[in-house]
Amino acid sequence: MKTLNLKISDKLYREIEILSKEKGKNPDEVAVELLSQAIEEDIFLKKAKKIIEEEKNLLKKLA
């Protein structure tokens, strides 16, 4: 696995520290998990947006 050097705000780091304590994990581990989840959600949302646009175009053609 590659090492990430991320610059994040103090507020975000505090939130990550809180989550890491709740999960009993290292803050770096939690940060990577959150980043991965955000990327996956972004990909999902982009796919959903594309499908919605395709549906809109089909509806326009049918109207």
mmCIF file of the N, C-alpha and C atoms, coordinates in Angstrom:
data_MODEL
# 
_entry.id   MODEL 
# 
loop_
_atom_site.group_PDB 
_atom_site.id 
_atom_site.type_symbol 
_atom_site.label_atom_id 
_atom_site.label_alt_id 
_atom_site.label_comp_id 
_atom_site.label_asym_id 
_atom_site.label_entity_id 
_atom_site.label_seq_id 
_atom_site.pdbx_PDB_ins_code 
_atom_site.Cartn_x 
_atom_site.Cartn_y 
_atom_site.Cartn_z 
_atom_site.occupancy 
_atom_site.B_iso_or_equiv 
_atom_site.pdbx_formal_charge 
_atom_site.auth_seq_id 
_atom_site.auth_comp_id 
_atom_site.auth_asym_id 
_atom_site.auth_atom_id 
_atom_site.pdbx_PDB_model_num 
ATOM 1   N N  . MET A 1 1  ? 0.849   -1.178 0.000   1.00 0.00 ? 1  MET A N  1 
ATOM 2   C CA . MET A 1 1  ? 0.000   0.000  0.000   1.00 0.00 ? 1  MET A CA 1 
ATOM 3   C C  . MET A 1 1  ? 0.891   1.236  0.000   1.00 0.00 ? 1  MET A C  1 
ATOM 4   N N  . LYS A 1 2  ? 0.463   2.267  -0.709  1.00 0.00 ? 2  LYS A N  1 
ATOM 5   C CA . LYS A 1 2  ? 1.230   3.497  -0.774  1.00 0.00 ? 2  LYS A CA 1 
ATOM 6   C C  . LYS A 1 2  ? 0.888   4.387  0.419   1.00 0.00 ? 2  LYS A C  1 
ATOM 7   N N  . THR A 1 3  ? 1.828   5.222  0.803   1.00 0.00 ? 3  THR A N  1 
ATOM 8   C CA . THR A 1 3  ? 1.627   6.161  1.898   1.00 0.00 ? 3  THR A CA 1 
ATOM 9   C C  . THR A 1 3  ? 1.023   7.441  1.353   1.00 0.00 ? 3  THR A C  1 
ATOM 10  N N  . LEU A 1 4  ? 0.031   7.967  2.063   1.00 0.00 ? 4  LEU A N  1 
ATOM 11  C CA . LEU A 1 4  ? -0.596  9.222  1.671   1.00 0.00 ? 4  LEU A CA 1 
ATOM 12  C C  . LEU A 1 4  ? -0.159  10.316 2.635   1.00 0.00 ? 4  LEU A C  1 
ATOM 13  N N  . ASN A 1 5  ? 0.180   11.452 2.088   1.00 0.00 ? 5  ASN A N  1 
ATOM 14  C CA . ASN A 1 5  ? 0.504   12.603 2.913   1.00 0.00 ? 5  ASN A CA 1 
ATOM 15  C C  . ASN A 1 5  ? -0.585  13.635 2.664   1.00 0.00 ? 5  ASN A C  1 
ATOM 16  N N  . LEU A 1 6  ? -1.574  13.668 3.555   1.00 0.00 ? 6  LEU A N  1 
ATOM 17  C CA . LEU A 1 6  ? -2.735  14.525 3.369   1.00 0.00 ? 6  LEU A CA 1 
ATOM 18  C C  . LEU A 1 6  ? -2.665  15.747 4.267   1.00 0.00 ? 6  LEU A C  1 
ATOM 19  N N  . LYS A 1 7  ? -3.081  16.865 3.729   1.00 0.00 ? 7  LYS A N  1 
ATOM 20  C CA . LYS A 1 7  ? -3.204  18.069 4.539   1.00 0.00 ? 7  LYS A CA 1 
ATOM 21  C C  . LYS A 1 7  ? -4.693  18.270 4.795   1.00 0.00 ? 7  LYS A C  1 
ATOM 22  N N  . ILE A 1 8  ? -5.067  18.206 6.076   1.00 0.00 ? 8  ILE A N  1 
ATOM 23  C CA . ILE A 1 8  ? -6.469  18.365 6.430   1.00 0.00 ? 8  ILE A CA 1 
ATOM 24  C C  . ILE A 1 8  ? -6.584  19.426 7.521   1.00 0.00 ? 8  ILE A C  1 
ATOM 25  N N  . SER A 1 9  ? -7.764  19.972 7.652   1.00 0.00 ? 9  SER A N  1 
ATOM 26  C CA . SER A 1 9  ? -7.988  21.010 8.656   1.00 0.00 ? 9  SER A CA 1 
ATOM 27  C C  . SER A 1 9  ? -7.923  20.413 10.061  1.00 0.00 ? 9  SER A C  1 
ATOM 28  N N  . ASP A 1 10 ? -7.662  21.285 11.019  1.00 0.00 ? 10 ASP A N  1 
ATOM 29  C CA . ASP A 1 10 ? -7.618  20.851 12.419  1.00 0.00 ? 10 ASP A CA 1 
ATOM 30  C C  . ASP A 1 10 ? -8.968  20.291 12.853  1.00 0.00 ? 10 ASP A C  1 
ATOM 31  N N  . LYS A 1 11 ? -10.045 20.926 12.386  1.00 0.00 ? 11 LYS A N  1 
ATOM 32  C CA . LYS A 1 11 ? -11.396 20.470 12.748  1.00 0.00 ? 11 LYS A CA 1 
ATOM 33  C C  . LYS A 1 11 ? -11.634 19.057 12.236  1.00 0.00 ? 11 LYS A C  1 
ATOM 34  N N  . LEU A 1 12 ? -11.260 18.805 10.996  1.00 0.00 ? 12 LEU A N  1 
ATOM 35  C CA . LEU A 1 12 ? -11.439 17.472 10.430  1.00 0.00 ? 12 LEU A CA 1 
ATOM 36  C C  . LEU A 1 12 ? -10.568 16.460 11.162  1.00 0.00 ? 12 LEU A C  1 
ATOM 37  N N  . TYR A 1 13 ? -9.340  16.843 11.503  1.00 0.00 ? 13 TYR A N  1 
ATOM 38  C CA . TYR A 1 13 ? -8.462  15.916 12.215  1.00 0.00 ? 13 TYR A CA 1 
ATOM 39  C C  . TYR A 1 13 ? -9.041  15.563 13.586  1.00 0.00 ? 13 TYR A C  1 
ATOM 40  N N  . ARG A 1 14 ? -9.634  16.551 14.255  1.00 0.00 ? 14 ARG A N  1 
ATOM 41  C CA . ARG A 1 14 ? -10.256 16.266 15.558  1.00 0.00 ? 14 ARG A CA 1 
ATOM 42  C C  . ARG A 1 14 ? -11.396 15.260 15.402  1.00 0.00 ? 14 ARG A C  1 
ATOM 43  N N  . GLU A 1 15 ? -12.182 15.419 14.344  1.00 0.00 ? 15 GLU A N  1 
ATOM 44  C CA . GLU A 1 15 ? -13.275 14.471 14.089  1.00 0.00 ? 15 GLU A CA 1 
ATOM 45  C C  . GLU A 1 15 ? -12.711 13.071 13.830  1.00 0.00 ? 15 GLU A C  1 
ATOM 46  N N  . ILE A 1 16 ? -11.635 12.995 13.077  1.00 0.00 ? 16 ILE A N  1 
ATOM 47  C CA . ILE A 1 16 ? -11.001 11.703 12.799  1.00 0.00 ? 16 ILE A CA 1 
ATOM 48  C C  . ILE A 1 16 ? -10.469 11.087 14.081  1.00 0.00 ? 16 ILE A C  1 
ATOM 49  N N  . GLU A 1 17 ? -9.889  11.908 14.946  1.00 0.00 ? 17 GLU A N  1 
ATOM 50  C CA . GLU A 1 17 ? -9.397  11.394 16.230  1.00 0.00 ? 17 GLU A CA 1 
ATOM 51  C C  . GLU A 1 17 ? -10.543 10.826 17.065  1.00 0.00 ? 17 GLU A C  1 
ATOM 52  N N  . ILE A 1 18 ? -11.670 11.530 17.086  1.00 0.00 ? 18 ILE A N  1 
ATOM 53  C CA . ILE A 1 18 ? -12.842 11.049 17.846  1.00 0.00 ? 18 ILE A CA 1 
ATOM 54  C C  . ILE A 1 18 ? -13.305 9.707  17.280  1.00 0.00 ? 18 ILE A C  1 
ATOM 55  N N  . LEU A 1 19 ? -13.438 9.625  15.952  1.00 0.00 ? 19 LEU A N  1 
ATOM 56  C CA . LEU A 1 19 ? -13.857 8.369  15.325  1.00 0.00 ? 19 LEU A CA 1 
ATOM 57  C C  . LEU A 1 19 ? -12.856 7.248  15.596  1.00 0.00 ? 19 LEU A C  1 
ATOM 58  N N  . SER A 1 20 ? -11.583 7.578  15.577  1.00 0.00 ? 20 SER A N  1 
ATOM 59  C CA . SER A 1 20 ? -10.566 6.546  15.792  1.00 0.00 ? 20 SER A CA 1 
ATOM 60  C C  . SER A 1 20 ? -10.659 5.982  17.208  1.00 0.00 ? 20 SER A C  1 
ATOM 61  N N  . LYS A 1 21 ? -10.954 6.847  18.165  1.00 0.00 ? 21 LYS A N  1 
ATOM 62  C CA . LYS A 1 21 ? -11.113 6.375  19.547  1.00 0.00 ? 21 LYS A CA 1 
ATOM 63  C C  . LYS A 1 21 ? -12.353 5.493  19.665  1.00 0.00 ? 21 LYS A C  1 
ATOM 64  N N  . GLU A 1 22 ? -13.446 5.901  18.980  1.00 0.00 ? 22 GLU A N  1 
ATOM 65  C CA . GLU A 1 22 ? -14.673 5.108  19.020  1.00 0.00 ? 22 GLU A CA 1 
ATOM 66  C C  . GLU A 1 22 ? -14.474 3.736  18.393  1.00 0.00 ? 22 GLU A C  1 
ATOM 67  N N  . LYS A 1 23 ? -13.692 3.689  17.304  1.00 0.00 ? 23 LYS A N  1 
ATOM 68  C CA . LYS A 1 23 ? -13.474 2.437  16.594  1.00 0.00 ? 23 LYS A CA 1 
ATOM 69  C C  . LYS A 1 23 ? -12.275 1.657  17.128  1.00 0.00 ? 23 LYS A C  1 
ATOM 70  N N  . GLY A 1 24 ? -11.482 2.289  17.981  1.00 0.00 ? 24 GLY A N  1 
ATOM 71  C CA . GLY A 1 24 ? -10.284 1.639  18.505  1.00 0.00 ? 24 GLY A CA 1 
ATOM 72  C C  . GLY A 1 24 ? -9.234  1.434  17.430  1.00 0.00 ? 24 GLY A C  1 
ATOM 73  N N  . LYS A 1 25 ? -9.138  2.407  16.520  1.00 0.00 ? 25 LYS A N  1 
ATOM 74  C CA . LYS A 1 25 ? -8.182  2.304  15.420  1.00 0.00 ? 25 LYS A CA 1 
ATOM 75  C C  . LYS A 1 25 ? -7.259  3.512  15.403  1.00 0.00 ? 25 LYS A C  1 
ATOM 76  N N  . ASN A 1 26 ? -6.212  3.397  14.631  1.00 0.00 ? 26 ASN A N  1 
ATOM 77  C CA . ASN A 1 26 ? -5.255  4.468  14.409  1.00 0.00 ? 26 ASN A CA 1 
ATOM 78  C C  . ASN A 1 26 ? -5.938  5.580  13.599  1.00 0.00 ? 26 ASN A C  1 
ATOM 79  N N  . PRO A 1 27 ? -5.700  6.870  13.923  1.00 0.00 ? 27 PRO A N  1 
ATOM 80  C CA . PRO A 1 27 ? -6.321  7.961  13.153  1.00 0.00 ? 27 PRO A CA 1 
ATOM 81  C C  . PRO A 1 27 ? -6.007  7.898  11.656  1.00 0.00 ? 27 PRO A C  1 
ATOM 82  N N  . ASP A 1 28 ? -4.802  7.479  11.309  1.00 0.00 ? 28 ASP A N  1 
ATOM 83  C CA . ASP A 1 28 ? -4.444  7.369  9.897   1.00 0.00 ? 28 ASP A CA 1 
ATOM 84  C C  . ASP A 1 28 ? -5.312  6.320  9.197   1.00 0.00 ? 28 ASP A C  1 
ATOM 85  N N  . GLU A 1 29 ? -5.558  5.217  9.878   1.00 0.00 ? 29 GLU A N  1 
ATOM 86  C CA . GLU A 1 29 ? -6.405  4.152  9.329   1.00 0.00 ? 29 GLU A CA 1 
ATOM 87  C C  . GLU A 1 29 ? -7.818  4.664  9.081   1.00 0.00 ? 29 GLU A C  1 
ATOM 88  N N  . VAL A 1 30 ? -8.338  5.395  10.054  1.00 0.00 ? 30 VAL A N  1 
ATOM 89  C CA . VAL A 1 30 ? -9.686  5.938  9.940   1.00 0.00 ? 30 VAL A CA 1 
ATOM 90  C C  . VAL A 1 30 ? -9.750  6.950  8.799   1.00 0.00 ? 30 VAL A C  1 
ATOM 91  N N  . ALA A 1 31 ? -8.725  7.789  8.669   1.00 0.00 ? 31 ALA A N  1 
ATOM 92  C CA . ALA A 1 31 ? -8.693  8.782  7.590   1.00 0.00 ? 31 ALA A CA 1 
ATOM 93  C C  . ALA A 1 31 ? -8.713  8.102  6.226   1.00 0.00 ? 31 ALA A C  1 
ATOM 94  N N  . VAL A 1 32 ? -7.952  7.035  6.075   1.00 0.00 ? 32 VAL A N  1 
ATOM 95  C CA . VAL A 1 32 ? -7.918  6.307  4.802   1.00 0.00 ? 32 VAL A CA 1 
ATOM 96  C C  . VAL A 1 32 ? -9.272  5.655  4.533   1.00 0.00 ? 32 VAL A C  1 
ATOM 97  N N  . GLU A 1 33 ? -9.887  5.090  5.560   1.00 0.00 ? 33 GLU A N  1 
ATOM 98  C CA . GLU A 1 33 ? -11.209 4.487  5.394   1.00 0.00 ? 33 GLU A CA 1 
ATOM 99  C C  . GLU A 1 33 ? -12.235 5.527  4.936   1.00 0.00 ? 33 GLU A C  1 
ATOM 100 N N  . LEU A 1 34 ? -12.199 6.697  5.576   1.00 0.00 ? 34 LEU A N  1 
ATOM 101 C CA . LEU A 1 34 ? -13.137 7.760  5.209   1.00 0.00 ? 34 LEU A CA 1 
ATOM 102 C C  . LEU A 1 34 ? -12.892 8.270  3.800   1.00 0.00 ? 34 LEU A C  1 
ATOM 103 N N  . LEU A 1 35 ? -11.633 8.407  3.430   1.00 0.00 ? 35 LEU A N  1 
ATOM 104 C CA . LEU A 1 35 ? -11.298 8.854  2.081   1.00 0.00 ? 35 LEU A CA 1 
ATOM 105 C C  . LEU A 1 35 ? -11.761 7.835  1.044   1.00 0.00 ? 35 LEU A C  1 
ATOM 106 N N  . SER A 1 36 ? -11.521 6.571  1.314   1.00 0.00 ? 36 SER A N  1 
ATOM 107 C CA . SER A 1 36 ? -11.954 5.511  0.403   1.00 0.00 ? 36 SER A CA 1 
ATOM 108 C C  . SER A 1 36 ? -13.467 5.511  0.252   1.00 0.00 ? 36 SER A C  1 
ATOM 109 N N  . GLN A 1 37 ? -14.166 5.659  1.370   1.00 0.00 ? 37 GLN A N  1 
ATOM 110 C CA . GLN A 1 37 ? -15.631 5.684  1.341   1.00 0.00 ? 37 GLN A CA 1 
ATOM 111 C C  . GLN A 1 37 ? -16.122 6.884  0.533   1.00 0.00 ? 37 GLN A C  1 
ATOM 112 N N  . ALA A 1 38 ? -15.504 8.036  0.721   1.00 0.00 ? 38 ALA A N  1 
ATOM 113 C CA . ALA A 1 38 ? -15.913 9.235  -0.022  1.00 0.00 ? 38 ALA A CA 1 
ATOM 114 C C  . ALA A 1 38 ? -15.700 9.062  -1.516  1.00 0.00 ? 38 ALA A C  1 
ATOM 115 N N  . ILE A 1 39 ? -14.599 8.443  -1.897  1.00 0.00 ? 39 ILE A N  1 
ATOM 116 C CA . ILE A 1 39 ? -14.316 8.206  -3.316  1.00 0.00 ? 39 ILE A CA 1 
ATOM 117 C C  . ILE A 1 39 ? -15.339 7.242  -3.906  1.00 0.00 ? 39 ILE A C  1 
ATOM 118 N N  . GLU A 1 40 ? -15.638 6.172  -3.184  1.00 0.00 ? 40 GLU A N  1 
ATOM 119 C CA . GLU A 1 40 ? -16.633 5.209  -3.657  1.00 0.00 ? 40 GLU A CA 1 
ATOM 120 C C  . GLU A 1 40 ? -18.004 5.869  -3.819  1.00 0.00 ? 40 GLU A C  1 
ATOM 121 N N  . GLU A 1 41 ? -18.381 6.711  -2.842  1.00 0.00 ? 41 GLU A N  1 
ATOM 122 C CA . GLU A 1 41 ? -19.668 7.400  -2.925  1.00 0.00 ? 41 GLU A CA 1 
ATOM 123 C C  . GLU A 1 41 ? -19.694 8.369  -4.099  1.00 0.00 ? 41 GLU A C  1 
ATOM 124 N N  . ASP A 1 42 ? -18.581 9.042  -4.345  1.00 0.00 ? 42 ASP A N  1 
ATOM 125 C CA . ASP A 1 42 ? -18.502 9.970  -5.470  1.00 0.00 ? 42 ASP A CA 1 
ATOM 126 C C  . ASP A 1 42 ? -18.678 9.227  -6.788  1.00 0.00 ? 42 ASP A C  1 
ATOM 127 N N  . ILE A 1 43 ? -18.031 8.087  -6.915  1.00 0.00 ? 43 ILE A N  1 
ATOM 128 C CA . ILE A 1 43 ? -18.158 7.272  -8.124  1.00 0.00 ? 43 ILE A CA 1 
ATOM 129 C C  . ILE A 1 43 ? -19.609 6.820  -8.297  1.00 0.00 ? 43 ILE A C  1 
ATOM 130 N N  . PHE A 1 44 ? -20.233 6.359  -7.215  1.00 0.00 ? 44 PHE A N  1 
ATOM 131 C CA . PHE A 1 44 ? -21.626 5.919  -7.256  1.00 0.00 ? 44 PHE A CA 1 
ATOM 132 C C  . PHE A 1 44 ? -22.544 7.058  -7.689  1.00 0.00 ? 44 PHE A C  1 
ATOM 133 N N  . LEU A 1 45 ? -22.338 8.246  -7.113  1.00 0.00 ? 45 LEU A N  1 
ATOM 134 C CA . LEU A 1 45 ? -23.180 9.394  -7.453  1.00 0.00 ? 45 LEU A CA 1 
ATOM 135 C C  . LEU A 1 45 ? -23.014 9.805  -8.914  1.00 0.00 ? 45 LEU A C  1 
ATOM 136 N N  . LYS A 1 46 ? -21.802 9.732  -9.424  1.00 0.00 ? 46 LYS A N  1 
ATOM 137 C CA . LYS A 1 46 ? -21.573 10.066 -10.830 1.00 0.00 ? 46 LYS A CA 1 
ATOM 138 C C  . LYS A 1 46 ? -22.291 9.079  -11.744 1.00 0.00 ? 46 LYS A C  1 
ATOM 139 N N  . LYS A 1 47 ? -22.242 7.792  -11.384 1.00 0.00 ? 47 LYS A N  1 
ATOM 140 C CA . LYS A 1 47 ? -22.945 6.785  -12.176 1.00 0.00 ? 47 LYS A CA 1 
ATOM 141 C C  . LYS A 1 47 ? -24.454 7.015  -12.117 1.00 0.00 ? 47 LYS A C  1 
ATOM 142 N N  . ALA A 1 48 ? -24.962 7.331  -10.930 1.00 0.00 ? 48 ALA A N  1 
ATOM 143 C CA . ALA A 1 48 ? -26.391 7.578  -10.775 1.00 0.00 ? 48 ALA A CA 1 
ATOM 144 C C  . ALA A 1 48 ? -26.815 8.795  -11.588 1.00 0.00 ? 48 ALA A C  1 
ATOM 145 N N  . LYS A 1 49 ? -26.000 9.841  -11.555 1.00 0.00 ? 49 LYS A N  1 
ATOM 146 C CA . LYS A 1 49 ? -26.311 11.053 -12.319 1.00 0.00 ? 49 LYS A CA 1 
ATOM 147 C C  . LYS A 1 49 ? -26.362 10.739 -13.814 1.00 0.00 ? 49 LYS A C  1 
ATOM 148 N N  . LYS A 1 50 ? -25.437 9.923  -14.280 1.00 0.00 ? 50 LYS A N  1 
ATOM 149 C CA . LYS A 1 50 ? -25.412 9.547  -15.696 1.00 0.00 ? 50 LYS A CA 1 
ATOM 150 C C  . LYS A 1 50 ? -26.674 8.773  -16.067 1.00 0.00 ? 50 LYS A C  1 
ATOM 151 N N  . ILE A 1 51 ? -27.078 7.849  -15.215 1.00 0.00 ? 51 ILE A N  1 
ATOM 152 C CA . ILE A 1 51 ? -28.292 7.063  -15.466 1.00 0.00 ? 51 ILE A CA 1 
ATOM 153 C C  . ILE A 1 51 ? -29.521 7.973  -15.499 1.00 0.00 ? 51 ILE A C  1 
ATOM 154 N N  . ILE A 1 52 ? -29.585 8.924  -14.572 1.00 0.00 ? 52 ILE A N  1 
ATOM 155 C CA . ILE A 1 52 ? -30.719 9.852  -14.538 1.00 0.00 ? 52 ILE A CA 1 
ATOM 156 C C  . ILE A 1 52 ? -30.761 10.679 -15.813 1.00 0.00 ? 52 ILE A C  1 
ATOM 157 N N  . GLU A 1 53 ? -29.617 11.157 -16.275 1.00 0.00 ? 53 GLU A N  1 
ATOM 158 C CA . GLU A 1 53 ? -29.575 11.925 -17.522 1.00 0.00 ? 53 GLU A CA 1 
ATOM 159 C C  . GLU A 1 53 ? -30.031 11.078 -18.711 1.00 0.00 ? 53 GLU A C  1 
ATOM 160 N N  . GLU A 1 54 ? -29.604 9.817  -18.733 1.00 0.00 ? 54 GLU A N  1 
ATOM 161 C CA . GLU A 1 54 ? -30.032 8.921  -19.814 1.00 0.00 ? 54 GLU A CA 1 
ATOM 162 C C  . GLU A 1 54 ? -31.537 8.705  -19.774 1.00 0.00 ? 54 GLU A C  1 
ATOM 163 N N  . GLU A 1 55 ? -32.094 8.548  -18.578 1.00 0.00 ? 55 GLU A N  1 
ATOM 164 C CA . GLU A 1 55 ? -33.543 8.371  -18.426 1.00 0.00 ? 55 GLU A CA 1 
ATOM 165 C C  . GLU A 1 55 ? -34.279 9.622  -18.886 1.00 0.00 ? 55 GLU A C  1 
ATOM 166 N N  . LYS A 1 56 ? -33.767 10.794 -18.528 1.00 0.00 ? 56 LYS A N  1 
ATOM 167 C CA . LYS A 1 56 ? -34.393 12.051 -18.966 1.00 0.00 ? 56 LYS A CA 1 
ATOM 168 C C  . LYS A 1 56 ? -34.409 12.126 -20.496 1.00 0.00 ? 56 LYS A C  1 
ATOM 169 N N  . ASN A 1 57 ? -33.299 11.763 -21.110 1.00 0.00 ? 57 ASN A N  1 
ATOM 170 C CA . ASN A 1 57 ? -33.222 11.809 -22.583 1.00 0.00 ? 57 ASN A CA 1 
ATOM 171 C C  . ASN A 1 57 ? -34.213 10.833 -23.208 1.00 0.00 ? 57 ASN A C  1 
ATOM 172 N N  . LEU A 1 58 ? -34.355 9.656  -22.623 1.00 0.00 ? 58 LEU A N  1 
ATOM 173 C CA . LEU A 1 58 ? -35.318 8.694  -23.138 1.00 0.00 ? 58 LEU A CA 1 
ATOM 174 C C  . LEU A 1 58 ? -36.754 9.211  -23.008 1.00 0.00 ? 58 LEU A C  1 
ATOM 175 N N  . LEU A 1 59 ? -37.035 9.833  -21.866 1.00 0.00 ? 59 LEU A N  1 
ATOM 176 C CA . LEU A 1 59 ? -38.378 10.390 -21.663 1.00 0.00 ? 59 LEU A CA 1 
ATOM 177 C C  . LEU A 1 59 ? -38.673 11.509 -22.649 1.00 0.00 ? 59 LEU A C  1 
ATOM 178 N N  . LYS A 1 60 ? -37.676 12.323 -22.949 1.00 0.00 ? 60 LYS A N  1 
ATOM 179 C CA . LYS A 1 60 ? -37.853 13.397 -23.938 1.00 0.00 ? 60 LYS A CA 1 
ATOM 180 C C  . LYS A 1 60 ? -38.162 12.816 -25.314 1.00 0.00 ? 60 LYS A C  1 
ATOM 181 N N  . LYS A 1 61 ? -37.482 11.730 -25.647 1.00 0.00 ? 61 LYS A N  1 
ATOM 182 C CA . LYS A 1 61 ? -37.706 11.094 -26.941 1.00 0.00 ? 61 LYS A CA 1 
ATOM 183 C C  . LYS A 1 61 ? -39.108 10.488 -27.035 1.00 0.00 ? 61 LYS A C  1 
ATOM 184 N N  . LEU A 1 62 ? -39.598 9.982  -25.917 1.00 0.00 ? 62 LEU A N  1 
ATOM 185 C CA . LEU A 1 62 ? -40.927 9.363  -25.899 1.00 0.00 ? 62 LEU A CA 1 
ATOM 186 C C  . LEU A 1 62 ? -42.051 10.403 -25.886 1.00 0.00 ? 62 LEU A C  1 
ATOM 187 N N  . ALA A 1 63 ? -41.758 11.601 -25.426 1.00 0.00 ? 63 ALA A N  1 
ATOM 188 C CA . ALA A 1 63 ? -42.794 12.648 -25.315 1.00 0.00 ? 63 ALA A CA 1 
ATOM 189 C C  . ALA A 1 63 ? -43.125 13.282 -26.641 1.00 0.00 ? 63 ALA A C  1 
# 
